[in-house]
C-alpha cells in the first residue's frame, strides 16, 4: 500500500529542485509546518475575533427565510457557535448559518427540554403535509401499537373491520351477533319460567347417567376378570361387532 500514497498528489517542479533534497523529502516538509496546521491557524484567528466556527449539520429539513430554499437534513455548514442561554444547568447553544443561495443568515438553537433542535430567526422547519382521504392509511403510534398487541379488548375496540367498510370490528361483530343474542335471551326466558321443574329434570338426568356409568363399569370389570386382563377396555361399538362377526375360525382357505 505504501507505493500508492503518492497517487493523485501534485508535486510542483520546485519540489525536486529544492535545496538539500533527499529521499525523505515530502510535501509537508516542502510547504512548511504552517501548512500542516493551517486549519488550526484559521480557527485560532477566528477565536481571536470572538468567533467559534464549527461544522454544523442540519438535524432536519429547514426552509430559508430569504429565498424559501429547502435545505434538507444532513447538509453541512460552517457555523458560528455561541452561547444563547441556559435551561436549568444545561447550556443552550446557538448556531449561525448562511444560506448558500442567497447569503441569508439563519439561526438554529439546541432544545435541551425536548432533546432536539429548534429553528430561530431566518429559517423555519419544513413540514411535509398531504391531503388525507378515505384511502389514506393512518399508522398508529408506538404506544398505541404496543397496547393493540397486548390488550385484546383495546384491539377489538380500535381495530378496523375486515369487510373494508371503515367501521370498527366490534361494531360489525355486534351487528352480526345481535339476532343470536336475541334468540339466546328468548331461550333463557323460557327456561327460567319454572326453576323447580328445570332443577328436577336436571337431577333426574344426572341420576340416570350415573346409573348407566356404574353399569358399564361393572360390566367392564367382569369382562376383564373373565379374560384376566389388567388394562381398561374401551367401550364396544357396532363396527367392532361387525368385524368380529366376519371372523371365521377353521382351516385356512385353499
Rosetta blueprint (number, residue, H / E / L):
1 X L
2 X H
3 X H
4 X H
5 X L
6 X L
7 X L
8 X L
9 X L
10 X L
11 X L
12 X L
13 X H
14 X H
15 X H
16 X H
17 X L
18 X L
19 X L
20 X L
21 X L
22 X L
23 X L
24 X L
25 X L
26 X L
27 X H
28 X H
29 X H
30 X H
31 X H
32 X L
33 X H
34 X H
35 X H
36 X H
37 X L
38 X H
39 X H
40 X H
41 X H
42 X H
43 X H
44 X H
45 X H
46 X H
47 X H
48 X H
49 X L
50 X L
51 X L
52 X L
53 X E
54 X E
55 X E
56 X E
57 X E
58 X L
59 X L
60 X L
61 X L
62 X E
63 X E
64 X E
65 X L
66 X L
67 X L
68 X L
69 X L
70 X E
71 X E
72 X L
73 X L
74 X L
75 X L
76 X E
77 X E
78 X E
79 X E
80 X E
81 X E
82 X E
83 X E
84 X E
85 X E
86 X E
87 X E
88 X L
89 X L
90 X E
91 X E
92 X E
93 X E
94 X E
95 X E
96 X E
97 X E
98 X E
99 X L
100 X L
101 X L
102 X L
103 X L
104 X L
105 X E
106 X E
107 X E
108 X E
109 X E
110 X E
111 X E
112 X L
113 X L
114 X L
115 X L
116 X E
117 X E
118 X E
119 X E
120 X L
121 X L
122 X L
123 X E
124 X E
125 X E
126 X L
127 X L
128 X L
129 X L
130 X L
131 X L
132 X L
133 X L
134 X L
135 X L
136 X L
137 X L
138 X L
139 X L
140 X L
141 X L
142 X H
143 X H
144 X H
145 X H
146 X H
147 X H
148 X H
149 X H
150 X H
151 X L
152 X H
153 X H
154 X H
155 X H
156 X H
157 X H
158 X H
159 X L
160 X E
161 X L
162 X L
163 X L
164 X L
165 X L
166 X L
167 X L
168 X E
169 X H
170 X H
171 X H
172 X H
173 X H
174 X H
175 X H
176 X H
177 X H
178 X H
179 X H
180 X H
181 X H
182 X H
183 X H
184 X H
185 X H
186 X H
187 X H
188 X H
189 X H
190 X H
191 X H
192 X L
193 X L
194 X L
195 X H
196 X H
197 X H
198 X H
199 X H
200 X H
201 X H
202 X H
203 X H
204 X H
205 X H
206 X H
207 X H
208 X H
209 X H
210 X H
211 X H
212 X H
213 X H
214 X H
215 X H
216 X H
217 X H
218 X H
219 X H
220 X H
221 X H
222 X H
223 X H
224 X H
225 X H
226 X H
227 X H
228 X L
229 X L
230 X L
231 X L
232 X L
233 X L
234 X L
235 X L
236 X L
237 X L
238 X H
239 X H
240 X H
241 X H
242 X H
243 X H
244 X H
245 X H
246 X L
247 X L
248 X L
249 X L
250 X L
251 X L
252 X L
253 X L
254 X L
